[in-house]
Amino acid sequence: MENENMEFQSRVDLTKIQSKVELIKKEISKSLIGQEQMVELILTAILTGGHVLIEGVPGVAKTLTAKLVSKVINADYGRIQFTPDLMPSDILGTSIYNPKLGEFEFKKGPIFKNLVLIDEINRAPAKTQSALFEVMEEQQISMDGVKYTLTPPFFVMATQNPVEHEGTYRLPEAQLDRFLFKINVDYPSMENELNILKNKSQNKFDNPMTAVNQVISSQEIEEFKALLDDVVVDDVIYKYIVEIIQLSRNFHSVYLGASPRAGIMLLRSAQAFAILNGRDFVTPEDIQTLCVPLLSHRLILTPEKEMEGITTADVIKDLLHAVEVPR
């Protein structure tokens, strides 16, 4: 494959997108220390046309990251705080009677933005969560027999707290499957936390949004999305993805494995990930890097493994070891 890769390198001009990606990372790093992997996964999801679910304890910059990403992208931004009393109409919009016209008018809800932050998504009941099914999958809303199409790009970043249970609702599998990645945010390292404290003491984080500039437009994002079709995927990569997905359905620790849609999403996100890393071909390492965030919320472990405290991330790593890596 080495000779083939040498030929692939000149097929697509990635100069523009590479410079934009570097600018985005540079701008975000002005106000966010660490979390480079989370930022890279978010950019991969945006390029793929998917959505991300960010899970972490309070205070690890989940919401800040979402706001910073929205700032560097010159696109309409909206934020929806999910609460137990939130109704579907509070998200999608509602029809209001206009006495002057003698008819009902549809008033669009806050979901009609390019980039939407849904804070604490697991605080709303299933009825409200289900309002997101159609819009996240098809980028459209059906209301009173009329379809309303959202303006691309459309990207949802949702956050949830893994430790709070009172007043929260577990996301159903159908809702979880609407998210391309589930990103688990850990505590910062010792070095990063020292830098956070130093910057805070020097008043560098008083208003972190003011230090970040817009560097990319929604039109450029759509332009970069079109490059995914030019990313070369070797036959051995297709086979590698299928072997991973099929083994997940028969793996000893898994009760419910990945669907064919998961394999498609793994392929598309790997193409986007390759572009972000300056390549127009997918490598096995791309697949391995994305497997945990892409599959961790799509697999259901056996009750025995859950009782043992085994995580889906641990199982996915074991699964990858069981599949031969193409060379």
N, C-alpha and C positions, 0 to 999 in steps of 0.2 A: 504493500500500500504506500510505501514511502515515495516511489516514483510518481504514483498517481497524485499524491498530495502536493508534490512539487508543481505539477501541472495545474492543480486547482487554485493555487495561490493567486494567480493573475486573472481569474475568471470574473470576479466581481470587485468593483471599486468600493472599498470600505473606508476610504480616507475621511469622508465627511462624518459618517456615523461614529468613527473612532474618536475624532476630535470632539464631537458633541458629548460622547460618553465620558471622556476625560474631564470636560468642563463641568458636567453634572456632578461627578464625584468630587471634584475640587470645591464646587460651591457648597454642596451638602456637608463636606468635612469642615467647613468654617464654623458650623454650629452643632455638628454631631460628631462626637469622638467614639471611635470604634464602630461596630455594627456594619462593617464593610460588606459582609456576606449578605445581610438583609437587604442592603441597598442594591446589590447586584441581582438578587432574586426578584426584587420589585421591578427593576429595569427589564429583566428577562420577561416577566409577566406582562408588562406594558407592551413590549414588542410582540409578544405572542398573541395578545388580545385577550388575556385571561385576567383573573382577579386573585387577590391574596388575602389570606386570613392570618393575622399576626397575633400570636398568643404569648403572653408573658405577664409576670407579676407587675403591680403598679410601680411606676417610677423608672422604667427601663427605656423610656423614649419611644414608645410605640406610636403615640399620637403625634409627637414632635416629628418623627420620621415621615409620617404621612403628610404633614403640613409642609415640610421642607421639600418633599417631592413635588407637591402641588405648586410650590413657589417657583421651582426651576422650570416647570412646564407652563408655557403661556396658554393656559386653557381654563375654562370655567371650573371653579372649585366649589364644592358644597360639603357640608358636614351635617350628619344626622345623629343625634344622640338617642340611642335606643333605650326605652323605658318600658316597664310593664303595662302602662296604659296607652302606649303608642298604637295607633290604628293604621291599617293599610293605606287609607286615604291620606294620612299624614306624610306618607312616603311618595305615593304615586301621584296624588292630586285628586280633585273631585269636581263634579259638574255642579255649577251654581246657576240658578235661574236669573237671567237678565231681563227685567221687566220692560226695558226700552226696546229690546229686540224681540221680546216675546218668545224667547227660546233659552235652552240651557247652554252655558259656555263651560268648556273644560279649563280649569285652572291647574296648570302643571305644578307638581310637587317638587321637593328638593332633589329627587333622584335625577331630574333632567339637567344634569351637569356632565362635563367631560370626565372629571375626577371626583369621586364621592368617597368621603371618609365616613364609615359607619362605626361609631364608637360604642363599645360594649354590646356587640350584636346579640350575645346570649342573654340579655336582660329583657328582650321582647318575647312574647309568647309565639307559638307556632303559627297562628293565624297571620301575625304581622310578618314573621320571617318568610312565609310562603308568598308574600307579595313581591319578593325579590326573585322568585324562580324564573319567570318569563323574561324580566328585564336583564338579568345577568346572563341568561343563555342566548337570547335572541336580540337583545338591545332594542326592544320595543315593548310597548304597554298596550294592552287591550282594555278599553274602558267603554262601557255602554255600546258595545258592538263596533267601536271605532279603534283602529290601530294607530298609535303614535310612535314614530320612530325617533330614537335618540340620535343626536349628532355625534359621529365618531371623532376622536377616540372616546370610548366609554370604559372606565376603569374603576373598580370598587376595591377599596382597602378597608377591611373590617378588623376590629380589635376585640379581643376577649381576654378575661382574666381567668387563669386556670385554677385558682385556689378558692374563689368565692363560689358558694353553692346556694346560699339563701337569696331568693329573689332572682335566680337565673334559670334559664331553660336550655336544656341540651339541644344542640343543633342536630336536626335529623340528617340521615345519610344523604338524602336528595339535596339538601342545602349545602352540605359539605362538599359534595361532588361539583358544585358550581364554582368552587375555588380551585384555581390552578395549583397554588402552593399553600401549604400551611407552614408558616415560619415561626419557629419557637425562639424567642429572644431570651438569652441568658443574662445573668449579671455581668457587668464589665470586668475585665481583668484588672489586676492590681495597678498596672501601669496606666491603663485608660482611666481608671477611677481617680488616680492621682492627678491626671491632666484635667479631668472634669472639675475637681475641687480647685485647682490652681486657676483655671479659666473663670470659674464662678467668683473667686475672691478678687479677680482683676476686673470684674464687672463685664466680662466679654459675653456672658449669656443672659444679660438683663432682658434683651429683646432679640432672641436668636434669629427671628425672621428677617430683621432689617439687614443683616449681613449677607443674605443670599440673594442672588440675582437670577432673573429668567434667562435661560440659555437655549431653549428649544421650543418650537411651536407645535401645536397639534397637527398642522399640515406636514411638518417634517416627520412626526411620528408615523403618520399614515404612509409617507414615502418610504421610511425605513422598514415598515412591515412588509412592503412589497418585495423586499430583498430576500425574505425567508424562502421563497420558491426557488431562488438561485443557489441555495446552500446544498451542496452535494452530500448525499447519503449513500454510502456503500451498502451492498447487499448484506455484508456481514453485520452491519449495524442494525439493519431491519431485523435480521435473525436474532441478534442479541436482545433487542427490545422484546420481541415476541417470547423468547425463552424466559426472560424475567417475569413478564406478565403471566404467562401460563404457569410457571412454577409457583407464583404467589397464590394460585388457586388450589394448589395441592401441597403447600408447605405445611410441615408438622405443627407449627405454632399458629396458623391462620385459620380462622373460622370462615371468613368471607374474603375472597381475593379481589384482585383488580379487574376492572371491566375492559373491554376493547377500547372504550373511549379514553381510559387511562393511558393505554399504549399510544394512541394518537396524540394525546396531550404531551406525553413524554417525548415523542418525536419532534413535535413543533417547538416545544420549549428548548430542546437541545439545539435545534437550528438557530433559534434566537440567541441562545447562550454562546454558540460558536461565533456569531456575528459580533456580539459584544466583546469577545476576546480576540477579534481581528482575524477570524478564519472563515472561509466559505465552505468548510467541510466539517462534519460531525465526527468526533472521536469517542471511543468507549469511555474515556474519562468524563466527557460531558454527560453521558448517561448516568454514570455512577454518582456524579456530583448532585444531579437533580432528583435522583430516585427517592431520597428521604423526604424532602419537602413536598414532592409530588404524590407520593404513595402513602405517607404516614396517616393521612386523614381518610384514605380510601380503603384501608385494610381494617378488618375487625379480627382481633385476636381471640383465641379460644379462652373460655372462662378460667381454665387452669393457669394459663400464662398470665392473665391479668391479675389473678390472685397472687402470683409469684412476684408481681411488680415489674414484669418484663414490659418494655415499651415497644411500640411499633417501629421506632427507629432502630432498636437493637435487632429486631426480627428482620428488617429490611437489609441491614448490614450482613447478617448471617445468610440471607437469601442471595445477596450479591456474591458472596464467597462460594456459593454452591453452583453458580453459573460460570462456565468457562468464558474468559475474556478474549474477544477476537484480537488477533495480531495482524 
